[in-house]
Amino acid sequence: MKKILLTAAFSICVILLFAQVDTVRLKNIQKNTATIVTDRAPQAVYIQVGGSAPLFSINYDRRFAKRVNGAGFAIGIGYYGESGASLFSIPASINYLFGKSNHFIELAAGATFISAKETIFGDENASTVFFHVNAGYRYQPTKGGFFFRGGISPLFVTEGDFVTSFYLGFGHNF
């Protein structure tokens, strides 16, 4: 429990640090189009519960182009530990945002590396990679600020089997 609280405190400090970074400034707004061009690729740092990192993760998201919607990627790091067992994860995905202005439908696909350690009945380690698909809603302001996402994420754990996971994330867009 102590590790979870320390991780959460560290995450909040990182988000507050990035909140001081200059936000994305609009370069050109064209009415009646689906593209809002910015002076650099929009980025976000956020905390997520559930989804591609099974319990808790800190993530970085960036668009490939200098526009708010379209293709991008996300990478994160997750950790959970309790009573002699711990789980470490690294989720990575490619995503695409459909929508205008601040509200988007997000579709993503990727893989997550998982490493687990259990010390209750000896010292056992295991690691694996599983694949995930995300479908959800994203609120990401064009000028930066509060960032929110939520949705569903099927996790393909073994060949033919999957587990349905839901996710919520919040952080800062810049």
KAFEN-V462845 format. One line per field, one symbol per residue. phi: phi as a letter, one per 40 degrees, with the letter a starting at -180 (. if undefined). psi: psi as a letter, one per 20 degrees, with the letter a starting at -180 (. if undefined). burial: # if it has 16 or more other ideal C-beta (glycine too) atoms within 10 Angstrom, else .. Layout:
phi->???
psi->???
burial->???
This chain:
phi->.ccccccccccccccccccccdccbccabbcgbcbbcbcaccbababbbggcbdbaabbbbaccbcacchcaaaaaabaaaafgbabbbbcaabbbbbibfbbbcbbaaabbcbbbbbbcbhbbbaaabbbabbaabbbbcccghcbaaaibacbccbcgbabcbbbbbaabba
psi->hhhgggggggggggghghhiqprppphppoqkripoprirpqqqpqpqpabhohfpqpqpqqqhrlqhabqarqqapqqpppljqqppqnqpqprpppardipqpppqqaqppppqppjglanpqqqrprqqpqpaqpooqhjrbppqqqbqnppnhroiqqppqqqpqqbpp.
burial->......#...#..##..##....#...........#.#...#######.#####.######.#..#####.#.#.#.###.....######.#.#.#.#....#.#.#.#.#.#.#.............#.###.#.#####.#..#####.#.#.........#.#.######
